[in-house]
């Protein structure tokens, strides 16, 4: 799997290109290296820009120590924001997993915000992971399609 966008050539076979971040994902289909891209779909997570306080309903609960008379606040293992990001990554991965499983695409190109790329990889099936030909930790999700395409010319 490559991660060098400047030296990458799209495969000459059905390839899904996804530009994503914790807040949005856009998907295109490329049938050939220099052919047109077909826009497939877009996903949005409106909560991506929410503050952490929007995910927590109140302060953490209190707990007694196992030994002794001490009490302390119970911490959360995963922040609400991270949990929501993982949920959105799961949605994006489900779409890609299904596209690969149904043989709609043979290869995947992931253009993802650096923090989101790890979440996305963790949710991809083994089959989908093997289909990844480029995983670029770069947030291009807000760029116009024409500007994203320029990276592949």
VMD Tcl script that draws the C-alpha trace (Angstrom):
set ca {
  {0.00 0.00 0.00}
  {1.39 3.37 -1.01}
  {1.17 6.69 0.77}
  {2.89 8.93 -1.78}
  {0.21 10.89 -3.61}
  {2.65 12.80 -5.85}
  {4.00 9.60 -7.48}
  {0.77 7.62 -7.53}
  {-1.10 6.54 -10.67}
  {-4.71 5.42 -10.45}
  {-5.24 1.76 -11.36}
  {-6.75 0.88 -14.74}
  {-9.66 -0.90 -13.07}
  {-12.73 0.10 -11.05}
  {-11.43 2.15 -8.15}
  {-13.30 3.99 -5.42}
  {-11.69 7.26 -4.37}
  {-12.86 8.61 -1.03}
  {-11.94 12.01 0.42}
  {-12.94 12.08 4.07}
  {-12.54 13.59 7.49}
  {-14.39 13.22 10.77}
  {-17.14 15.45 9.36}
  {-17.66 14.41 5.76}
  {-16.89 11.83 3.12}
  {-17.29 11.96 -0.65}
  {-16.95 8.94 -2.93}
  {-16.11 8.71 -6.63}
  {-15.70 5.81 -9.03}
  {-12.85 5.75 -11.53}
  {-13.01 3.05 -14.21}
  {-9.60 3.81 -15.72}
  {-6.44 5.74 -14.94}
  {-7.26 8.81 -17.04}
  {-11.02 8.42 -17.39}
  {-13.76 10.53 -15.86}
  {-14.79 10.10 -12.24}
  {-18.40 9.31 -11.43}
  {-19.67 10.87 -8.21}
  {-21.20 8.11 -6.07}
  {-22.39 9.61 -2.81}
  {-21.63 11.89 0.11}
  {-21.90 11.36 3.87}
  {-21.92 14.03 6.56}
  {-21.59 13.95 10.32}
  {-22.99 17.20 11.63}
  {-21.76 16.49 15.16}
  {-18.09 16.48 14.06}
  {-17.64 20.14 14.94}
  {-19.50 19.91 18.24}
  {-17.72 20.60 21.50}
  {-16.96 17.70 23.84}
  {-19.54 19.05 26.29}
  {-22.25 18.30 23.72}
  {-21.49 14.59 24.02}
  {-21.42 14.36 27.81}
  {-24.76 14.70 29.55}
  {-23.29 15.56 32.95}
  {-20.24 15.27 35.14}
  {-18.75 11.80 35.62}
  {-20.20 9.65 38.40}
  {-18.47 8.95 41.70}
  {-17.04 5.68 42.84}
  {-15.81 4.22 46.09}
  {-12.31 2.77 46.25}
  {-12.14 -1.01 46.59}
  {-10.00 -0.61 49.69}
  {-10.36 2.32 52.05}
  {-12.86 5.09 52.35}
  {-11.80 7.20 49.35}
  {-14.11 8.38 46.60}
  {-13.15 9.62 43.18}
  {-14.68 10.65 39.88}
  {-15.05 7.88 37.33}
  {-13.30 8.71 34.08}
  {-14.47 7.89 30.59}
  {-12.22 5.58 28.56}
  {-13.18 7.21 25.25}
  {-14.28 10.79 24.79}
  {-17.68 11.42 23.28}
  {-16.07 13.13 20.31}
  {-13.77 10.15 19.64}
  {-16.73 7.79 19.93}
  {-18.67 9.82 17.36}
  {-15.65 9.92 15.04}
  {-15.36 6.12 15.28}
  {-19.09 5.78 14.51}
  {-18.70 7.91 11.38}
  {-15.57 5.97 10.34}
  {-17.64 2.80 10.70}
  {-20.29 4.25 8.33}
  {-17.66 5.13 5.73}
  {-15.99 1.73 6.12}
  {-19.32 -0.09 5.81}
  {-19.88 1.60 2.45}
  {-16.38 0.67 1.24}
  {-16.55 -2.88 2.65}
  {-19.80 -3.49 0.78}
  {-18.49 -2.00 -2.48}
  {-15.47 -4.34 -2.37}
  {-17.48 -7.37 -1.25}
  {-19.99 -6.85 -4.10}
  {-17.13 -6.43 -6.62}
  {-18.41 -2.95 -7.49}
  {-14.79 -1.79 -7.12}
  {-11.48 -3.61 -7.16}
  {-9.29 -0.96 -5.55}
  {-9.65 1.76 -2.92}
  {-7.92 5.12 -2.64}
  {-8.25 6.70 0.81}
  {-7.62 10.42 1.14}
  {-8.36 11.00 4.80}
  {-7.56 13.54 7.46}
  {-4.61 12.14 9.45}
  {-6.59 11.63 12.66}
  {-9.47 10.00 10.80}
  {-7.39 7.61 8.66}
  {-6.55 5.40 11.64}
  {-10.19 5.12 12.66}
  {-11.16 4.28 9.07}
  {-8.49 1.59 8.68}
  {-9.56 -0.02 11.94}
  {-13.09 -0.47 10.59}
  {-12.24 -1.80 7.11}
  {-12.62 -5.52 6.49}
  {-9.54 -7.58 5.62}
  {-10.75 -7.79 2.03}
  {-11.18 -4.03 1.81}
  {-7.77 -3.43 3.41}
  {-6.17 -5.61 0.72}
  {-7.92 -3.48 -1.92}
  {-6.35 -0.23 -0.62}
  {-3.73 0.95 -3.12}
  {-3.21 4.38 -1.57}
  {-3.85 5.65 1.95}
  {-2.90 9.31 2.08}
  {-3.09 11.08 5.47}
  {-4.25 14.37 3.97}
  {-7.52 16.19 4.47}
  {-8.87 16.93 1.00}
  {-12.51 16.47 1.97}
  {-13.44 20.13 1.49}
  {-11.73 20.54 -1.89}
  {-13.68 20.60 -5.14}
  {-13.51 17.43 -7.22}
  {-11.41 19.16 -9.91}
  {-8.74 20.11 -7.35}
  {-8.62 16.56 -5.96}
  {-8.32 15.17 -9.51}
  {-5.26 17.37 -10.16}
  {-3.31 15.22 -7.66}
  {-3.77 12.26 -10.02}
  {-2.84 13.92 -13.32}
}
mol new
graphics top color blue
foreach p $ca { graphics top sphere $p radius 0.5 }
foreach p [lrange $ca 0 end-1] q [lrange $ca 1 end] { graphics top cylinder $p $q radius 0.2 }
display resetview
